[in-house]
Amino acid sequence: MDNDRVEGSMKNVKGKMKEGLGKATGDSKMESEGKMDKAEGKIQNTIGGIKDSFRQNND
């Protein structure tokens, strides 16, 4: 498994937590940061998946 997939998943989880905490406390800035972290994590996870696909096809 590519490191990008692991890091992307962790960013996604961190973003979900940040977004939830922001909603719970009424902190719109933290909520927005959480949404951005989630999006970044999803993109990074997707890139890692593509890298994994290329590795599997070349083996």
WOCORTA-V179362 format. One record per residue. N is the residue number from 1. NEAR is the number of other C-alpha atoms within 10 Angstrom. D_CENTER is the distance of its C-alpha to the mean C-alpha in Angstrom with 2 decimals. Layout:
BEGIN
n:near:d_center
N:NEAR:D_CENTER
N:NEAR:D_CENTER
END
This chain:
BEGIN
n:near:d_center
1:11:15.46
2:15:13.89
3:14:12.31
4:20:9.53
5:22:8.59
6:15:8.95
7:16:7.23
8:23:4.01
9:20:4.81
10:17:6.05
11:22:3.92
12:24:2.98
13:17:6.63
14:17:7.70
15:24:7.06
16:20:8.96
17:18:11.50
18:23:12.04
19:24:12.53
20:17:14.86
21:16:16.72
22:18:17.19
23:16:18.64
24:11:20.78
25:11:22.21
26:11:22.57
27:14:20.64
28:14:19.43
29:13:18.08
30:19:15.77
31:22:14.76
32:16:14.06
33:16:12.06
34:25:9.88
35:20:9.57
36:18:8.83
37:23:6.06
38:24:4.56
39:17:5.91
40:17:5.12
41:24:1.65
42:20:4.17
43:17:6.70
44:21:6.39
45:23:6.43
46:16:9.21
47:16:10.93
48:20:11.16
49:17:12.62
50:15:15.04
51:16:16.10
52:17:16.81
53:13:18.84
54:11:20.84
55:12:21.62
56:9:22.84
57:7:24.96
58:7:26.52
59:5:27.53
END
